[in-house]
Amino acid sequence: MLRISMMVASLMVFALNAAHAGEVGEDGLHREPWFAVTFKDVGEDIKTAAAEGKRLVIIYEQRGCIYCKEMHETVLSDPEVRDYLQKNFMVVEYNLFGDEEVTDLDGTKLTEKTAARKWGFIFTPTIVFLPEIAPHDKTVRDAAVATMPGAFKKGTFLDLFHWVRDKGYETGETFPNYHIRMSKERAASANN
């Protein structure tokens, strides 16, 4: 009986997390209600994010991406992750095979899919962190301060967002070293 109760409780927790995950749009992409909807002019989006005290993040996804689905259901639905991202980042979703118009930092107008090719993004999800001030002489790929190609678990995911927010890329501490340090700090704190 205890075993059945534990299974039911586990299913309820999973269902609750899945219920808080983003909805799936007509384009087949999972979408969080707090994702920003913009005209996808990257320079303007950087300015808008900065005016709100945030950093711009572009997230590339595609229809049927099992890793995108997992990211939404297990990472982005986590209250700690969701709240941190909402407070510190403006997230704009792009479709790896989409036809919506995008304006690159250098002023070039492309579709989402041609921008992905130009910027070299082939995996989904791919999360791209942009600088606080829009450079007008670079492309998104060249201006990005960090890129997360693929899906990661909560700790790695959140650590990268913290590292970018804290400008770790300017301190000389690489993200892998930062992540190791943070993992050790979490483990030490859990043992106390």
TIFIPA-939880 format. One line per 4 residues: number of its first residue (from 1); their letters; for each residue x, y, z of N, C-alpha, C. Coordinates in steps of 0.05 Angstrom, whole numbers. Each point is the difference from the previous one (the first is absolute). Example, Ala and Ser with C-alpha at 12.3 -4.5 7.8 and 13.67 -1.06 7.14 Angstrom:
2
1) AS) 264:-114:156:-18:24:0:18:24:0; -7:21:-14:16:24:1:-15:22:14
***
This chain:
192
1) MLRI) 16:-24:0:-16:24:0:17:25:0; 22:0:16:18:23:1:12:4:-27; 7:-21:-13:13:2:-27:-19:13:-20; -25:-8:1:-20:12:-18:-4:30:6
5) SMMV) 0:7:26:-3:28:8:23:16:-10; 25:-11:2:24:14:-10:-2:4:-30; -9:-20:-14:-2:2:-30:-20:21:-7; -23:1:14:-21:20:-6:11:28:6
9) ASLM) 15:3:22:11:26:7:20:9:-21; 17:-19:-9:20:6:-21:-14:9:-26; -21:-13:-7:-15:7:-25:-13:27:4; -10:6:23:-12:27:5:21:22:-2
13) VFAL) 24:-4:11:21:20:-2:8:4:-30; 3:-22:-15:6:2:-28:-21:15:-15; -26:-7:6:-22:14:-14:-1:29:7; 6:7:25:0:28:9:22:15:-15
17) NAAH) 24:-11:-2:21:13:-15:-7:3:-29; -11:-21:-12:-8:1:-28:-22:20:-5; -18:3:20:-21:19:-3:11:29:0; 22:4:14:12:27:2:19:5:-23
21) AGEV) 5:-21:-16:17:4:-24:-15:16:-20; 15:12:-19:-12:17:-20:-19:-16:-18; -17:15:-12:-19:-11:-19:14:-5:-27; -12:-18:-16:11:-5:-27:-16:17:-19
25) GEDG) 14:17:-16:-14:17:-19:-6:-14:-26; -14:14:-18:-7:-12:-26:25:-8:-16; 22:13:6:25:-7:-14:14:-24:12; -12:-12:21:11:-24:13:22:6:20
29) LHRE) 5:26:6:20:7:20:-13:3:27; 15:-10:21:-9:5:27:6:29:7; -18:13:13:3:28:5:-9:6:29; 18:14:14:-7:9:27:-16:26:-2
33) PWFA) -19:4:18:-16:25:-1:16:25:5; 24:-3:12:16:23:6:22:5:-22; 0:-16:-21:18:6:-22:-9:26:-13; 19:17:-9:-7:25:-13:-8:-4:-29
37) VTFK) -20:14:-9:-7:-1:-28:9:27:-12; 18:-1:-19:11:24:-11:0:-1:-31; 10:21:-13:3:0:-29:26:-14:-8; 15:-11:19:25:-15:-5:21:18:-14
41) DVGE) 1:25:9:21:18:-8:20:-2:24; 22:-14:-4:17:-7:23:11:25:14; 8:20:-15:10:25:12:-21:14:17; -24:1:-11:-22:12:16:-7:-16:24
45) DIKT) 1:-27:-3:-6:-17:23:20:3:22; 26:3:-7:20:5:20:-6:26:15; -7:21:-14:-7:26:12:-24:-3:19; -21:-14:-9:-24:-4:16:7:-15:25
49) AAAE) 16:-22:-2:8:-15:23:15:17:19; 19:16:-10:17:17:17:-18:21:15; -20:10:-14:-17:20:12:-16:-12:24; -4:-26:-1:-14:-15:21:20:-11:21
53) GKRL) 26:7:-3:20:-11:18:6:-29:-4; -4:-10:-25:3:-28:-6:21:-4:-23; 6:-25:-5:17:-7:-22:-17:-15:-21; 6:3:-25:-14:-14:-21:11:-28:-4
57) VIIY) -18:-19:-2:7:-28:-6:-18:-9:-23; 13:-11:-21:-15:-13:-22:1:-30:5; -23:-12:-3:-1:-30:2:-11:-11:-26; 16:-16:-13:-8:-14:-24:-12:-27:7
61) EQRG) -24:-5:-11:-13:-26:4:-11:-9:-27; -11:-25:0:-13:-10:-25:-22:-19:8; -19:-3:-18:-23:-18:3:11:-28:5; -12:-14:20:7:-28:5:26:-4:15
65) CIYC) 12:21:10:26:-2:14:-5:-12:28; 9:-24:4:-4:-13:26:16:13:22; 23:12:-7:17:13:19:-13:27:8; -13:13:-19:-14:25:6:-23:-5:19
69) KEMH) -15:-21:-6:-22:-8:17:9:-6:28; 22:-15:3:11:-7:26:9:26:15; 13:18:-15:8:25:12:-23:16:12; -22:1:-15:-24:14:9:-13:-14:24
73) ETVL) -2:-26:-2:-14:-15:21:16:-4:26; 26:-1:-2:16:-6:24:17:23:10; 8:19:-18:18:21:8:-15:27:1; -12:8:-22:-14:26:0:-25:1:17
77) SDPE) -11:-23:6:-23:-1:18:8:1:29; 25:-4:6:10:1:28:-3:29:10; -13:5:22:-4:28:10:25:15:4; 21:-12:9:26:14:5:11:10:-27
81) VRDY) 0:-17:-20:10:7:-27:-18:21:-12; -26:-6:-1:-19:19:-12:2:28:12; 0:1:26:0:26:14:26:15:-6; 23:-14:0:26:13:-5:1:11:-29
85) LQKN) -9:-16:-19:0:8:-28:-19:24:-4; -24:-2:10:-19:22:-3:11:26:11; 13:-1:23:11:24:13:23:12:-15; 18:-17:-12:25:9:-11:4:-1:-30
89) FMVV) -18:-13:-14:4:-4:-29:-25:4:-15; 3:11:-24:-22:1:-19:5:-22:-20; -17:-20:-1:4:-24:-17:-18:2:-24; 12:-1:-24:-15:0:-25:5:-26:-14
93) EYNL) -21:-13:-8:2:-27:-12:0:3:-31; 19:-15:-12:2:-1:-29:-5:-29:-9; -10:-4:-24:-5:-26:-11:22:-7:-20; 14:-22:5:23:-8:-16:-7:-2:-30
97) FGDE) -26:-6:-6:-9:-2:-28:-21:21:-6; -1:22:16:-21:20:-3:6:20:-22; -22:13:-9:1:20:-21:-5:28:9; -2:4:26:-4:28:10:25:16:-6
101) EVTD) -4:26:-5:23:17:-6:15:6:26; 27:0:-3:19:6:21:18:22:-10; 7:19:17:20:20:-7:25:-5:17; 22:-7:-13:25:-5:13:11:26:11
105) LDGT) 20:-1:17:12:24:11:13:18:-21; 9:-12:-22:13:15:-21:-21:12:-20; -26:-4:7:-21:12:-17:-11:-19:-21; 13:-23:-4:-9:-19:-20:-27:-11:7
109) KLTE) -19:-1:-19:-26:-12:5:0:-29:-11; -8:-18:16:0:-29:-6:-25:-13:10; -4:-25:-6:-21:-16:13:13:-13:24; -16:-11:18:11:-14:23:19:-22:-9
113) KTAA) -9:-15:-20:17:-23:-9:26:9:-14; -1:21:-15:25:9:-13:18:14:21; -12:12:20:16:11:22:14:-23:15; -14:-21:5:12:-23:14:24:-11:-16
117) RKWG) -3:-1:-26:23:-10:-17:23:20:1; -7:26:-3:21:21:1:15:0:26; -14:-4:22:12:1:27:12:-27:8; -5:-21:-16:12:-26:6:-14:-16:21
121) FIFT) -26:4:4:-16:-15:20:-14:-23:-14; 7:-24:8:-12:-24:-12:-14:-18:19; 4:4:26:-12:-17:21:-24:15:13; -19:-16:10:-21:12:16:-2:-16:25
125) PTIV) -4:14:22:0:28:2:29:12:-1; 2:24:-11:25:15:2:-8:27:13; 14:6:21:-5:25:15:23:19:-4; -6:24:-9:21:20:-7:-3:24:18
129) FLPE) 22:7:14:0:22:18:13:24:-14; -14:22:-1:10:24:-14:12:20:20; 17:18:-10:12:21:18:-21:20:9; 8:16:19:-18:21:11:-5:23:-19
133) IAPH) 20:5:-17:-2:22:-20:3:-13:-27; -17:8:-18:0:-12:-27:22:11:-17; 19:-17:-9:20:9:-19:-12:0:-28; 4:20:-16:-12:1:-26:18:-9:-22
137) DKTV) 24:-9:7:19:-9:-20:6:-30:2; -18:-15:14:4:-28:4:-26:-15:-6; 2:-26:-4:-23:-17:-2:-7:-10:28; -23:-13:3:-7:-12:26:21:-20:8
141) RDAA) 9:-17:-18:20:-20:7:25:13:11; 9:22:-13:25:13:9:-4:16:25; -23:10:5:-5:17:24:-8:-16:25; -9:-25:-4:-9:-16:23:22:-3:21
145) VATM) -8:3:25:19:-3:22:2:-29:9; -21:-16:-7:0:-29:6:-22:-13:-16; 4:-25:-5:-20:-16:-15:-3:-27:14; -24:-9:4:-5:-26:12:-13:-18:-22
149) PGAF) 17:-17:-13:-11:-17:-21:-10:-26:13; -26:-3:2:-12:-25:10:-13:5:27; -13:-22:10:-14:2:25:17:-11:23; -2:14:23:15:-8:23:-18:-2:24
153) KKGT) 9:-13:21:-16:-2:25:0:28:14; -17:2:20:-5:25:14:26:13:9; 18:-14:13:24:12:12:17:13:-21; 7:-14:-21:16:12:-22:-14:23:-13
157) FLDL) -26:-4:-6:-16:20:-13:0:26:16; -7:-2:25:-2:24:17:27:12:5; 21:-17:3:27:11:4:8:17:-24; -6:-8:-24:8:16:-23:-15:27:0
161) FHWV) -25:0:6:-15:25:2:12:18:21; 8:-11:23:13:16:21:27:11:-9; 15:-18:-13:27:8:-10:-2:23:-19; -20:-1:-18:-3:22:-19:-9:25:14
165) RDKG) -20:-2:18:-10:23:14:22:14:16; 17:-16:12:23:10:16:24:7:-17; -3:-2:-27:22:7:-19:25:-17:5; -4:-25:6:23:-19:4:18:-1:-24
169) YETG) -10:5:-24:16:0:-24:21:23:0; -4:20:18:19:22:2:20:-4:22; -4:-20:18:16:-3:24:24:-18:-5; 0:-16:-21:22:-19:-4:-7:-28:10
173) ETFP) -22:-2:16:-8:-26:10:-18:-13:-22; 10:-21:-12:-16:-13:-21:-26:-11:12; -19:-5:-18:-25:-11:10:4:-28:13; 15:-18:-13:4:-26:13:11:3:28
177) NYHI) 20:17:4:11:4:27:-21:12:19; -15:19:-9:-22:11:16:-20:-21:8; -8:-16:-20:-20:-21:5:11:-21:21; 24:-7:-3:12:-19:20:0:13:28
181) RMSK) 8:25:2:1:14:26:-28:1:12; -20:7:-17:-27:2:10:-11:-27:8; 6:-21:-15:-9:-27:7:12:-9:27; 25:7:5:12:-7:25:-12:16:23
185) ERAA) -7:25:-5:-13:16:21:-27:-10:6; -15:-9:-20:-27:-11:5:2:-26:16; 20:-17:-7:4:-25:14:8:4:29; 17:19:5:9:7:27:-23:10:16
189) SANN) -16:17:-12:-24:12:14:-20:-22:6; -4:-19:-18:-19:-22:4:10:-18:23; 26:-3:4:11:-17:20:-1:13:28; -5:25:1:0:14:26:-27:0:13
***
